[in-house]
Amino acid sequence: MTTVKRDTYTPETLLSVAVRVFNERGYDGTSMEHLSKAAGISKSSIYHHVSGKEELLRRAVSRALDGLFAILDEPGAGRGRAVERVEYVTRRTVEVLIAELPYVTLLLRVRGNTGTERWAMERRREFDHRVAELLRAAADEGDLRADVDIRLATRLLFGMINSLVEWYRPHPDATTEREQLAETVAHLAFDGLRTAR
């Protein structure tokens, strides 16, 4: 009697491997052969779960984008003065980035070479625009300095947050660390942006 090795990979575990390989090799530098070797399964087994590597990319960047956009629907993003809402969104963005680090890293590295990448970049711009609107509202309410250009402030804020993917590596006590890092980013950004009290 011959024992048949069952494919123990699920779409979720396959996605996790694909994201790791995409981040290591770059999306364009990754072939289905690379994914097959990294996963330890045949290419046909991969095709059993997905239509190809672009579907894996779309699932991965969707996970990151869904996490970011969900922040905007949380009560803290919708109540209170605009400056309080944008500080909340900033903290939560850092927390989501840390919780979904490989997925957000991939999202931030897409370059627009495929339809999925262009879609992801457009969604990222939409998220940035929504945060910029909150910053503008906070300035209109008099809570942010009038001498700071909102577009520049938005770019610098996201530059600071997004740089975390390049140097942050999770610590065993990631929950406390995540909260401290989110608080530090918010203080650094908004202590400089708020009007004097």
C-alpha positions in Angstrom: 0.0 0.0 0.0 1.4 3.4 -1.0 1.2 6.3 1.3 0.2 9.6 -0.4 1.6 12.7 1.1 -1.3 15.1 1.7 -0.9 18.8 0.9 -1.0 20.3 4.4 -0.8 23.9 3.2 -3.8 26.1 3.6 -4.2 29.3 1.6 -3.2 31.2 4.8 0.1 29.4 5.3 0.9 29.6 1.6 0.2 33.3 1.8 2.6 33.7 4.7 5.4 31.9 2.8 4.7 34.0 -0.3 4.9 37.3 1.6 8.2 36.2 3.1 9.7 35.3 -0.3 8.3 38.5 -2.0 9.9 40.6 0.8 13.2 38.8 0.4 13.5 38.6 -3.4 11.1 41.4 -4.5 7.8 40.5 -6.2 9.3 40.8 -9.7 12.3 38.6 -8.7 10.1 35.8 -7.4 9.0 33.0 -9.6 6.5 30.2 -8.9 9.5 27.9 -8.7 10.9 30.1 -5.8 7.5 29.9 -4.0 7.3 26.1 -4.6 10.7 25.6 -3.1 10.1 27.9 -0.1 6.7 26.2 0.6 8.1 22.7 0.1 5.2 21.8 -2.2 4.8 21.5 -5.9 3.7 24.3 -8.2 0.6 22.3 -9.0 -0.2 22.3 -5.3 0.1 26.1 -5.2 -2.2 26.4 -8.2 -4.7 24.3 -6.3 -5.0 27.3 -3.9 -4.4 30.3 -6.1 -4.3 31.2 -9.8 -0.7 32.5 -9.5 1.7 34.8 -7.8 -0.3 37.9 -8.6 -3.3 36.5 -6.7 -1.0 35.9 -3.7 0.2 39.5 -4.0 -3.3 40.8 -4.1 -4.3 38.8 -1.0 -1.3 40.0 0.9 -1.6 43.7 0.1 -5.4 43.5 0.7 -4.7 42.2 4.2 -2.5 45.2 4.9 -4.9 47.7 3.3 -7.9 46.2 5.1 -6.1 46.6 8.4 -5.3 50.2 7.7 -8.8 51.2 6.4 -10.5 49.4 9.3 -8.8 52.0 11.6 -10.8 54.8 10.0 -14.0 53.0 11.0 -13.1 52.6 14.6 -14.8 54.9 17.1 -11.6 56.7 18.1 -11.2 57.8 14.4 -14.7 59.3 14.2 -15.3 61.0 17.5 -13.9 64.2 19.1 -11.8 67.0 17.7 -10.0 66.3 14.5 -6.5 66.5 16.2 -7.6 63.7 18.7 -8.9 61.6 15.8 -5.7 62.0 13.7 -3.5 61.2 16.8 -5.7 58.1 17.3 -5.3 57.1 13.6 -1.5 57.6 13.9 -1.2 55.4 16.9 -3.4 52.7 15.4 -1.5 52.8 12.1 1.7 52.1 13.9 0.0 49.2 15.8 -1.4 47.7 12.6 2.0 48.1 10.8 3.7 46.2 13.6 0.9 43.5 13.9 1.0 43.0 10.1 4.6 43.9 9.5 5.4 41.5 6.6 2.2 42.4 4.8 2.6 46.2 5.3 6.3 45.9 4.2 5.2 44.3 1.0 2.5 46.9 0.5 5.0 49.7 0.9 7.4 48.1 -1.6 5.0 47.7 -4.6 6.1 49.8 -7.5 3.2 49.7 -9.9 4.4 47.1 -12.4 1.2 45.1 -12.4 -2.5 45.8 -12.1 -2.5 44.6 -8.5 0.4 46.9 -7.6 -1.3 49.9 -9.2 -4.5 49.1 -7.4 -2.6 48.8 -4.1 -0.8 52.1 -4.7 -4.1 53.9 -5.4 -5.6 52.5 -2.2 -2.5 53.7 -0.2 -3.0 57.2 -1.7 -6.6 57.1 -0.7 -5.7 56.2 2.9 -3.1 59.0 3.0 -5.6 61.4 1.6 -8.1 60.5 4.4 -5.5 61.2 7.0 -4.5 64.4 5.3 -8.1 65.5 5.5 -8.1 64.9 9.3 -4.9 67.0 9.6 -6.5 69.8 7.6 -9.6 69.7 9.8 -7.4 69.8 12.9 -5.6 72.9 11.4 -9.0 74.5 10.6 -10.1 73.9 14.2 -7.0 75.7 15.4 -5.3 72.7 17.0 -2.3 72.5 14.6 0.2 75.2 13.8 -0.8 77.4 10.9 2.7 77.8 9.7 3.1 74.0 8.8 2.0 72.9 5.3 -0.5 70.1 5.7 0.7 68.2 2.6 4.3 68.3 3.9 3.1 67.3 7.4 1.3 64.4 6.0 4.3 63.2 4.0 6.6 63.5 7.0 4.1 61.7 9.3 3.8 58.8 6.9 7.6 58.9 6.2 8.2 58.4 9.9 5.6 55.7 10.3 6.5 53.8 7.1 10.2 53.8 8.0 9.4 51.3 10.7 9.3 48.5 8.2 13.0 49.0 7.5 14.3 48.8 11.0 11.7 47.5 13.4 12.0 43.9 14.5 9.5 42.5 17.0 10.5 41.9 20.6 9.1 39.0 22.6 6.9 41.4 24.5 5.5 42.9 21.3 2.2 44.2 22.9 3.9 46.6 25.3 6.5 47.5 22.7 3.8 48.2 20.1 1.9 50.5 22.4 5.1 52.3 23.4 6.3 52.8 19.8 2.8 54.0 18.8 2.8 56.5 21.6 6.4 57.7 20.8 5.5 58.3 17.1 2.4 60.2 18.1 4.3 62.4 20.6 7.1 63.1 18.2 4.7 64.1 15.5 2.1 66.0 17.4 4.2 67.8 20.0 5.7 69.6 17.0 2.5 70.1 15.1 0.1 71.2 17.9 -0.4 74.9 18.6 1.0 76.1 21.9 -1.4 75.8 24.8 
